[in-house]
Amino acid sequence: CQGSIVNYNTNGVPSSVILASSNNSTGRDHLSIRASLDDCATWKTDVYQITEGKSGYSDLVVFDDGSVGVLYYREQISFRRIPAATIAKYINE
């Protein structure tokens, strides 16, 4: 399976690594992000789901304002920008 990984360092959020990949071990669907707060030794068990159904070939970018962009394929090339507050809430839960 394909995935994308970035370092995420912004005010109010512990330094972390964000991974975008399928949340299904047998198929390319339920594209989700998950975070690691310990340099990828462990990962949060809960995920932030980006899509339902088939999707894949993701790429991540962190914008200056702390929001995260996700470029992915789901019947066509799609893009979603996740606000910094949403990422911070997910990481800090």
N, C-alpha and C positions, 0 to 999 in steps of 0.2 A: 504494500500500500504506500501511497505517496502522502507526504505531509510537509508542513512548513514550520519553522521555529525561529523565534526572535527573542532577544533580550528586552525586558520591559523595565525601565527605571524612570519613575516620575514621582513628583511630590505626593506624599500621603499614601504611597503604596510601597510595600516591601519590595526590594529588588527581586525580580523573578524572571522566569523563562516561560514564554507562551508557545504552545504547540497547537497547530490546527491540523486536524486529521479526522478520518472517519471514526465514529464512535461505535463501530461494528467490526468485529474481528474477522468476519467472513465476507464483507462486501463494502463497496464504496457508497455509503449512505450515512445519513445523520451527521453531516459535517459539524464538528464541534471544536471548541478550544478548551484546553486545560492548562493549568499552571503548575509550575514547580517553584518552590521558594528556597530550595537547597541545591541549586546547580544541577538539577535533573536526577538527583539521587532518588527522590520520590515525587509523585504527582498527586495533585488533589484528586480525590475519588469522584467528586461531582464535576460536571462539565457545564460549559455554557454552549448550548446548542445553537448553531447558526442556521441549519436547514433540516428539514425532514425529507425523507426520500433520497433518491440517488443524487450524488454530488461528489466531486473530487477535484484533484489537480489544483490544490489551494496554494496561495502565496500570501504572506503577511507583510504589513508595513506598519510601523509606529509613527504617527504624525507628531509634530512639535507640541500640539495641545494635549497629547496623551491618548488621543483616540487611536483605535486600531482599525486598519483597513484589511479586508479579506477579499482577495480576488479568487474566484473559483469557477468551475464548470458545472452547470446544471442545465442540460439541454442547450445552453448557450453560455457564453462567458458572462459572469455576473460579478457585481461588486457590492460589498456591504461595509459601511463605516459604523463601528461600534463606539459610542461615546466614552470618553475617559471615565466618567462617573460610573458607567455600567461595568467597565473593566475593573475599576477600583473596588466596587461592591463585590464582584465575583471573587477577586483575589483575597479580599479581607474577610470573607465569610468563614 
